[in-house]
Every structure is written in structure tokens, then in C-alpha cells.
Amino acid sequence: MYKYNDLVNKNVLVTGASGDIGLGICAAYLEQECHVYALYKSNSSDLQQLKETHLNGKNLDIIQCDISDKESLAQLAKYLEEKAQKLDVLVNNAGIVRDSLFSAMSCEDFNAVIDTNLLSTFAITKEVLLLLRAAESAAIVNVASIAAIVPSVGQTNYSASKGALLAFTRTLAAELAPRGVRVNAVAPGMIESKMVKKVSRTVVRDVLSSIPLKRLGKCEEVANTIVYLSSSASSYIVGQTIVIDGGMVMR
């Protein structure tokens, strides 16, 4: 992995850190010698393993936090203020899926996905904004999906949440860039993960046939792009979405 010297000792907050992509993001920032604050909701076993096995694992701070809960967010912000004083990077990676055809989708499933993928992103970004502005050159990277760009049957809730996240990214970028905080997004395609292993093999084959590289993406490939977007190497990139899909969605 390329080394970004400007990221050494930077403070990075990662939501949804216990999932496969989240773990990849945490590992990538540990490689950059960052101090990583990894948020999880219910299961920290994989994060604990990363902390124990990674060469820079001592820099990984594992924090249980429900980012949909105002009190939990307030406690998190207080902890970060005392421990880190500032926040250089925020990676909004937390998200859920509750797939179903629209005709069978419940309001509860639609609302749950919007609440986690969009409203909670707003809430945590709002909560740590002062810590980001306290940094000399801060960055926010929002993790969306190609479902925000192309139709994804059975995912009206997920597509809506990720599409809104891209719009949120652009407008937030316009507001925060003059204040020294760059905001961008990534839109991964189908990535090798535990979640994808639950997808029908027929669906996976259909997706593979439409990917020019003829393979699924890797978590580290998503993580590497996120790290790049938070480094000085991307200092003139603002309000953009980088699609990471092996060429599936060429625009």
C-alpha cells in the first residue's frame, strides 16, 4: 500500500468498523500509522483480532456506539474531545441492507435502512463537526454504493439511502470546503465479503458477467481509495464520488 506521510499520527473515526469493509478501512489506516477510533454496535471480535495481530494494533481504539442514539453520540464526542482534541478524518461506513421487492417491503424495513444509512450519517457528522474543524486539514469520506447510481432490484430502500447520501455529500462539501473540511464519497460495486456470500450464486454470476475485470472487488481496494481521499494527495478533490466497481458502471 502507498504510504501517505501526511497521515501519520492523524486521528481517524470509522463507523461500521466491524464489517468486512470496515475492518479493511481500519487496517488501511493502521498501515498509515494513524490513531483509529473504530465504532461497532454489537460484535467487536474481529476488531479485537485486528488489534491483537496488526503491527500497529496499539493505535486501534475500539468503541461500542449506537450512532442512531443521541446519548451515545454525545458520549462519543466527549470521549474524542478528551482523548484526541481533534479529528482529522471521518469515514461514514455504517450501513445495513433489508432487501425485498417493493411490493413486499414493509415501512419498517424501508425506514430502518434510511435511518441507519442516511440519518445516522447526518447525526454523527453533526456531532463531531467541531472536532473536524479543529484539525488543520480534515476530510470526510462517505461510503455509498453503485446502487445509488444504477437500478438495484429489491433495494428501493438501500438505493434511496445511498442516493441521498451522494446528494448529502455534494452539498456538505460545498458548505465545508471554505472551512477547511473536504467531503467526498466512494461508491463500491459488489465486494468480496460475508454479506456477498449470502447472495445467490446466480446473481453473483450475472454481476460478474457485467464487470470488465471479471472479478469482485476486494475490501482493501475500497479502503485504499478512502485513504487516498483523506490524504493530501487528493487535496483538490471536493464533492466527488469515486466508483469502485471494476468498470461495471462506466459513465
WORA-V341957 format. One record per pair of residues at least 6 apart in sequence whose ideal C-beta (glycine too) atoms are under 8 Angstrom apart, sorted by the first residue. I is the first residue (numbers start at 1). J is the second residue. D is the distance in whole Angstrom. If there is no record, write none. Layout:
<<I | J | D> <I | J | D>>
//
This chain:
<<1 | 28 | 7> <1 | 31 | 5> <1 | 220 | 8> <1 | 224 | 6> <1 | 227 | 8> <2 | 224 | 8> <2 | 228 | 8> <3 | 31 | 8> <3 | 32 | 7> <4 | 32 | 6> <4 | 227 | 7> <4 | 228 | 8> <4 | 231 | 4> <4 | 232 | 7> <4 | 233 | 6> <6 | 231 | 6> <6 | 232 | 4> <7 | 29 | 7> <7 | 32 | 4> <7 | 33 | 7> <7 | 34 | 6> <7 | 88 | 8> <7 | 89 | 8> <7 | 227 | 7> <7 | 230 | 7> <7 | 231 | 6> <8 | 32 | 7> <8 | 33 | 5> <8 | 34 | 7> <9 | 33 | 7> <9 | 34 | 7> <9 | 35 | 7> <10 | 32 | 8> <10 | 34 | 5> <10 | 35 | 7> <10 | 88 | 4> <10 | 89 | 6> <11 | 34 | 7> <11 | 35 | 5> <11 | 37 | 7> <11 | 80 | 8> <11 | 84 | 4> <11 | 86 | 6> <11 | 87 | 5> <11 | 88 | 5> <11 | 89 | 7> <11 | 135 | 8> <12 | 29 | 5> <12 | 34 | 5> <12 | 35 | 7> <12 | 36 | 5> <12 | 37 | 7> <12 | 87 | 8> <12 | 88 | 7> <12 | 89 | 4> <12 | 90 | 8> <12 | 91 | 7> <12 | 230 | 7> <13 | 37 | 5> <13 | 39 | 7> <13 | 80 | 7> <13 | 87 | 6> <13 | 89 | 7> <13 | 90 | 5> <13 | 91 | 7> <13 | 128 | 7> <14 | 22 | 6> <14 | 25 | 5> <14 | 26 | 6> <14 | 29 | 7> <14 | 36 | 6> <14 | 37 | 7> <14 | 38 | 5> <14 | 39 | 7> <14 | 91 | 5> <14 | 93 | 6> <15 | 22 | 8> <15 | 39 | 5> <15 | 67 | 6> <15 | 91 | 7> <15 | 92 | 6> <15 | 93 | 5> <15 | 94 | 4> <15 | 120 | 8> <15 | 121 | 8> <15 | 124 | 6> <16 | 22 | 5> <16 | 39 | 7> <16 | 40 | 8> <16 | 93 | 4> <16 | 94 | 3> <16 | 95 | 6> <16 | 143 | 8> <17 | 23 | 7> <17 | 25 | 7> <17 | 26 | 5> <17 | 38 | 4> <17 | 39 | 5> <17 | 40 | 6> <17 | 47 | 6> <17 | 62 | 8> <17 | 93 | 7> <18 | 38 | 8> <18 | 40 | 4> <18 | 41 | 8> <18 | 42 | 8> <18 | 43 | 6> <18 | 44 | 6> <18 | 46 | 6> <18 | 47 | 6> <19 | 93 | 8> <19 | 193 | 7> <19 | 194 | 8> <19 | 195 | 8> <20 | 191 | 8> <20 | 192 | 8> <20 | 193 | 4> <20 | 194 | 6> <20 | 195 | 7> <20 | 219 | 5> <21 | 93 | 6> <21 | 143 | 7> <21 | 188 | 7> <21 | 191 | 6> <21 | 193 | 7> <21 | 219 | 5> <21 | 222 | 6> <21 | 223 | 7> <22 | 38 | 7> <22 | 40 | 8> <22 | 93 | 5> <22 | 94 | 8> <23 | 46 | 6> <23 | 47 | 7> <23 | 50 | 6> <23 | 219 | 7> <24 | 218 | 8> <24 | 219 | 3> <24 | 220 | 5> <24 | 222 | 6> <24 | 223 | 4> <25 | 91 | 6> <25 | 93 | 6> <25 | 222 | 7> <25 | 223 | 5> <25 | 226 | 6> <25 | 227 | 8> <26 | 36 | 5> <26 | 38 | 5> <26 | 47 | 7> <26 | 50 | 6> <26 | 60 | 6> <27 | 50 | 6> <27 | 54 | 6> <27 | 220 | 8> <27 | 223 | 7> <28 | 220 | 7> <28 | 223 | 4> <28 | 224 | 6> <28 | 226 | 7> <28 | 227 | 5> <29 | 36 | 5> <29 | 89 | 8> <29 | 227 | 6> <30 | 36 | 6> <30 | 50 | 8> <30 | 54 | 5> <30 | 55 | 8> <30 | 56 | 4> <30 | 57 | 7> <30 | 59 | 6> <30 | 60 | 6> <31 | 56 | 7> <32 | 227 | 6> <33 | 56 | 6> <33 | 59 | 7> <34 | 59 | 7> <34 | 88 | 8> <34 | 89 | 8> <35 | 59 | 5> <35 | 61 | 7> <35 | 84 | 7> <36 | 59 | 6> <36 | 60 | 5> <36 | 61 | 7> <37 | 61 | 5> <37 | 63 | 6> <37 | 80 | 7> <37 | 84 | 7> <38 | 47 | 5> <38 | 60 | 6> <38 | 61 | 7> <38 | 62 | 5> <38 | 63 | 7> <39 | 63 | 5> <39 | 64 | 8> <39 | 65 | 5> <39 | 67 | 7> <39 | 76 | 7> <39 | 94 | 7> <40 | 47 | 6> <40 | 62 | 7> <40 | 63 | 8> <40 | 64 | 6> <40 | 65 | 8> <41 | 64 | 7> <41 | 65 | 7> <41 | 66 | 6> <41 | 67 | 8> <41 | 94 | 8> <44 | 62 | 5> <44 | 64 | 7> <47 | 60 | 7> <47 | 62 | 5> <48 | 62 | 7> <50 | 57 | 7> <50 | 60 | 6> <51 | 57 | 4> <51 | 58 | 8> <51 | 60 | 5> <51 | 62 | 6> <54 | 60 | 7> <61 | 83 | 8> <63 | 76 | 7> <63 | 79 | 7> <65 | 72 | 5> <65 | 73 | 7> <65 | 75 | 8> <65 | 76 | 5> <66 | 72 | 5> <67 | 73 | 6> <67 | 94 | 6> <67 | 120 | 5> <67 | 123 | 6> <67 | 124 | 5> <68 | 115 | 6> <68 | 116 | 7> <68 | 119 | 7> <68 | 120 | 5> <68 | 123 | 7> <70 | 123 | 7> <73 | 123 | 6> <73 | 124 | 6> <73 | 127 | 4> <74 | 127 | 7> <76 | 124 | 8> <76 | 127 | 7> <76 | 128 | 8> <77 | 127 | 5> <77 | 128 | 6> <77 | 131 | 7> <80 | 87 | 6> <80 | 128 | 7> <80 | 131 | 6> <81 | 131 | 6> <84 | 131 | 7> <85 | 131 | 8> <85 | 134 | 7> <86 | 131 | 6> <86 | 132 | 8> <86 | 134 | 4> <86 | 135 | 5> <87 | 128 | 6> <87 | 131 | 4> <87 | 132 | 5> <87 | 134 | 7> <87 | 135 | 6> <87 | 138 | 7> <88 | 132 | 8> <88 | 135 | 5> <88 | 137 | 8> <88 | 138 | 6> <88 | 139 | 7> <88 | 230 | 8> <89 | 138 | 7> <89 | 139 | 5> <89 | 140 | 8> <89 | 141 | 7> <89 | 230 | 4> <90 | 124 | 8> <90 | 125 | 7> <90 | 128 | 6> <90 | 132 | 6> <90 | 138 | 8> <90 | 139 | 8> <90 | 140 | 5> <90 | 141 | 7> <91 | 140 | 8> <91 | 141 | 5> <91 | 143 | 7> <91 | 226 | 6> <91 | 230 | 8> <92 | 121 | 5> <92 | 124 | 7> <92 | 125 | 7> <92 | 140 | 7> <92 | 141 | 7> <92 | 142 | 5> <92 | 143 | 6> <92 | 165 | 8> <93 | 143 | 4> <94 | 116 | 6> <94 | 117 | 8> <94 | 120 | 6> <94 | 121 | 7> <95 | 116 | 6> <95 | 117 | 5> <95 | 143 | 7> <95 | 161 | 8> <95 | 162 | 8> <96 | 112 | 7> <96 | 113 | 6> <96 | 116 | 5> <96 | 117 | 7> <97 | 113 | 7> <97 | 155 | 7> <97 | 158 | 5> <97 | 195 | 7> <98 | 105 | 8> <98 | 109 | 4> <98 | 112 | 6> <98 | 113 | 5> <98 | 157 | 6> <98 | 158 | 8> <99 | 154 | 5> <99 | 155 | 6> <99 | 158 | 7> <100 | 106 | 8> <100 | 109 | 6> <100 | 154 | 6> <101 | 153 | 7> <101 | 154 | 6> <102 | 156 | 5> <105 | 156 | 7> <105 | 157 | 7> <109 | 157 | 6> <110 | 156 | 7> <110 | 157 | 4> <110 | 160 | 8> <112 | 157 | 8> <113 | 157 | 4> <113 | 158 | 6> <113 | 160 | 8> <113 | 161 | 5> <114 | 157 | 7> <114 | 160 | 7> <114 | 161 | 5> <114 | 164 | 8> <116 | 161 | 8> <117 | 158 | 7> <117 | 161 | 4> <117 | 162 | 7> <117 | 165 | 7> <118 | 161 | 5> <118 | 164 | 5> <118 | 165 | 6> <118 | 168 | 7> <121 | 142 | 7> <121 | 165 | 6> <121 | 168 | 7> <122 | 168 | 7> <125 | 140 | 7> <125 | 172 | 7> <132 | 138 | 4> <132 | 140 | 7> <132 | 181 | 5> <133 | 179 | 6> <133 | 180 | 7> <133 | 181 | 6> <135 | 180 | 8> <136 | 180 | 7> <137 | 180 | 6> <137 | 182 | 8> <137 | 232 | 7> <137 | 235 | 8> <138 | 180 | 7> <138 | 181 | 5> <138 | 182 | 7> <139 | 181 | 7> <139 | 182 | 5> <139 | 183 | 7> <139 | 184 | 7> <139 | 229 | 7> <139 | 230 | 4> <140 | 172 | 7> <140 | 176 | 8> <140 | 181 | 6> <140 | 182 | 7> <140 | 183 | 4> <140 | 184 | 8> <141 | 183 | 8> <141 | 184 | 6> <141 | 185 | 7> <141 | 186 | 7> <141 | 226 | 5> <141 | 229 | 5> <141 | 230 | 6> <142 | 165 | 6> <142 | 166 | 8> <142 | 168 | 7> <142 | 169 | 5> <142 | 183 | 7> <142 | 184 | 8> <142 | 185 | 4> <142 | 186 | 8> <143 | 185 | 7> <143 | 186 | 6> <143 | 188 | 7> <143 | 222 | 8> <143 | 226 | 7> <144 | 162 | 4> <144 | 163 | 8> <144 | 165 | 5> <144 | 166 | 5> <144 | 169 | 8> <144 | 185 | 5> <144 | 186 | 7> <144 | 187 | 5> <144 | 241 | 7> <145 | 152 | 8> <145 | 158 | 7> <145 | 159 | 8> <145 | 162 | 4> <145 | 187 | 6> <145 | 188 | 6> <146 | 152 | 8> <146 | 187 | 5> <146 | 188 | 7> <146 | 189 | 5> <146 | 243 | 6> <146 | 245 | 5> <146 | 248 | 7> <146 | 249 | 5> <147 | 155 | 5> <147 | 158 | 6> <147 | 159 | 5> <147 | 162 | 5> <147 | 163 | 8> <148 | 159 | 6> <148 | 162 | 4> <148 | 163 | 4> <148 | 165 | 7> <148 | 166 | 5> <148 | 187 | 6> <149 | 163 | 8> <149 | 187 | 6> <149 | 243 | 7> <149 | 249 | 6> <149 | 251 | 8> <150 | 249 | 6> <151 | 159 | 8> <152 | 158 | 7> <152 | 159 | 5> <162 | 187 | 8> <165 | 185 | 7> <166 | 185 | 6> <166 | 187 | 7> <166 | 241 | 6> <169 | 183 | 6> <169 | 184 | 7> <169 | 185 | 4> <169 | 239 | 7> <169 | 241 | 7> <170 | 239 | 5> <172 | 183 | 5> <173 | 182 | 7> <173 | 183 | 4> <173 | 184 | 7> <173 | 238 | 5> <173 | 239 | 3> <174 | 239 | 6> <176 | 182 | 8> <176 | 183 | 6> <177 | 183 | 7> <177 | 238 | 5> <177 | 239 | 8> <182 | 229 | 8> <182 | 234 | 8> <182 | 235 | 8> <182 | 237 | 7> <182 | 238 | 5> <183 | 238 | 7> <183 | 239 | 6> <184 | 229 | 5> <184 | 234 | 7> <184 | 237 | 6> <184 | 238 | 7> <184 | 239 | 7> <184 | 240 | 5> <184 | 241 | 7> <184 | 242 | 7> <185 | 240 | 7> <185 | 241 | 4> <185 | 242 | 7> <186 | 222 | 6> <186 | 225 | 5> <186 | 226 | 6> <186 | 229 | 7> <186 | 241 | 7> <186 | 242 | 5> <186 | 243 | 8> <186 | 244 | 6> <187 | 241 | 5> <187 | 242 | 7> <187 | 243 | 5> <187 | 244 | 7> <187 | 245 | 7> <187 | 249 | 8> <188 | 217 | 6> <188 | 222 | 5> <188 | 244 | 5> <188 | 245 | 7> <189 | 207 | 8> <189 | 211 | 7> <189 | 216 | 8> <189 | 217 | 6> <189 | 243 | 7> <189 | 244 | 7> <189 | 245 | 3> <189 | 246 | 6> <189 | 248 | 5> <189 | 249 | 7> <190 | 196 | 6> <190 | 199 | 8> <190 | 204 | 7> <190 | 207 | 5> <190 | 211 | 8> <190 | 216 | 5> <190 | 217 | 7> <190 | 245 | 8> <190 | 248 | 8> <191 | 216 | 6> <191 | 217 | 4> <191 | 218 | 7> <191 | 219 | 6> <191 | 221 | 8> <191 | 222 | 6> <192 | 216 | 5> <192 | 217 | 7> <192 | 218 | 6> <192 | 219 | 7> <193 | 219 | 7> <196 | 204 | 7> <196 | 216 | 7> <204 | 216 | 8> <207 | 216 | 8> <207 | 248 | 7> <208 | 214 | 6> <208 | 215 | 7> <208 | 216 | 7> <210 | 248 | 6> <211 | 245 | 7> <211 | 246 | 4> <211 | 247 | 6> <211 | 248 | 5> <212 | 246 | 6> <212 | 247 | 4> <212 | 248 | 7> <213 | 246 | 4> <213 | 247 | 6> <214 | 246 | 8> <215 | 246 | 7> <216 | 246 | 8> <217 | 244 | 6> <217 | 245 | 7> <217 | 246 | 6> <221 | 244 | 6> <222 | 244 | 5> <225 | 242 | 6> <225 | 244 | 6> <228 | 234 | 6> <229 | 237 | 7> <229 | 242 | 7> <243 | 249 | 6> <243 | 251 | 8>>
//
